[in-house]
Structures are given as C-alpha cells and as structure tokens.
Amino acid sequence: MASLSDLVNLNLSDSTEKVIAEYIWVGGSGIDMRSKARTLSGPVEDPSNLPKWNYDGSSTGQAPGKDSEVILYPQTIFRDPFRRGNNILVMCDAYTPAGEPIPTNKRHNAAKIFSHPDVVAEETWYGIEQEYTLLQKDVQWPVGWPLGGFPGAQGPYYCGIGANKAFGRDIVDSHYKACLYAGINISGINGEVMPGQWEFQVGPSVGISAADELWVARYILERITEIAGVVLSFDPKPIQGDWNGAGAHTNYRDTLRIEGLHLTWTLTSSLP
C-alpha cells in the first residue's frame, strides 16, 4: 500500500510525458509570493512556449472584486526541486486582461530598462545578500530561542557552528542544494549575527535575471520552511532591541566599454 511519502516522490516520467508547471508571482503586498500549478502536455524549456494563465486578483490584493481577473505572463523557467523530473517552476509577472501591467508588477518596467541596448552594453552585474529569520510556527519566536526568553548575547552566532549556536542548518542546507538544482546562481550561505538568522547570496547575475533568481530562491525557501513547519520572515527588524536586523544587501558592478577602454566600478547598497 502506497504511503503519502511514496506518492509525493512519485516519478511521473515512468508513466507519462506530461509535466507540472508551478506558476509563481509576487502578491499584492510586494513581498508575499503566490503560486498555482498546471499540467503541460510535455517538457518546455523556453518560457515563450508556455501558455499565459489567470488568477483571482481580488484574493491577492491586486484587483477589485468587480473586475478581478489578472493574467500571468511566464518569464523565466527553473527546474522544480520538489517534483523533480521534467517539472518546472515558472517565474511570472502580472497584467490586466487588456495587457497592461498591474500596479504591483515592477518587473515590466525593469525589463524595459535592462533590455535597452545602452544598458545591455554596460553588463550590469548584481550580487544580492538576502538575510532572513526562521521563526517557531506557533509562537513567532526565532528558532533556537527559549520560549518567552532570550538566548545569550550576540557574538558566537555569526558563521557559528554547534548545537548551541547554529539553529536551522538543515533548512538552510536544503535550500542551498534546492537552489543549485533549480538552476539558480546561488553563491553561498552563512549564519548571521542573531541566532536563528541566516543569509544566502545570489549572483553575480546580469540584469533582471538577478531579480528573477532572488524571487525564486525566496519561493523555494518558503516552500522548504513550509515542509519543516517553520515560519520564514524577511522582517528587517524581527526582534526589537539590541538584536541584529535583516536586509537584502545589493552589490552592483557595472562594466562599460568605450572605444577600446574597459571600465569597471562597484557600488554596494543595503535595502530592507
């Protein structure tokens, strides 16, 4: 008799050419992520060959109830580390039925900027350091912290090892490997200053691909914490007081070629 685990890990390629595509998009808050799955007749490698899809925008804070249809445009494909095989994750952006980007669709204008010939010529590279905190589900308190209390002072936790310093490493390593499987250019991980807080790095990636990879990396992380029964937080200040905050530090390198000259410069910024 099949167990739930057997069915979750079922290899579809043994019996069908059909694959599952998980369409992913950014929700109405600008930070929450949403997704829904559909069946395709066979493997797809180019997002232009994927069908557009729709969803109820009134349920995600992205459309009024009297006119709630929002259309998903597939933009980038990643391998699905959860279903595996030929199944895929699809990063999308969102439009009205008339083809206008909805207000929360920031990708549309970004794509126009990054595809401009002058910008393409400059080879804009990004490396993004994404910090986050793992919270105990029922109490919304960092993992490894005593319930209603506090751990020892910050100092030994940054890049720390040991059962009393590193909390949630199984989740972090699972995320690392899942991102590599998916085809995300994840370049590293480390424990952060506050216990229960971690960081992963995406990049260097060129142009808008850096944003697509970061969003899908966030999606994969939240799916893994869902499985683990832990809550993922990108709150810039999850614990008030003298505790480390969390942000997305963006490193930018611009390469410009002018009449045989090769110029580079680097800018680092910190965003919550």
PyMOL commands that set and color helices and strands:
alter all, ss='L'
color gray80, all
select helices_A, chain A and resi 4-8+12-14+47-49+57-59+65-67+107-114+117-122+169-182+208-228
alter helices_A, ss='H'
color red, helices_A
select strands_A, chain A and resi 19-26+33-40+53-56+69-79+88-95+124-136+141-142+186-191+197-206+230-233+248-258+261-271
alter strands_A, ss='S'
color yellow, strands_A
deselect
rebuild
show_as cartoon
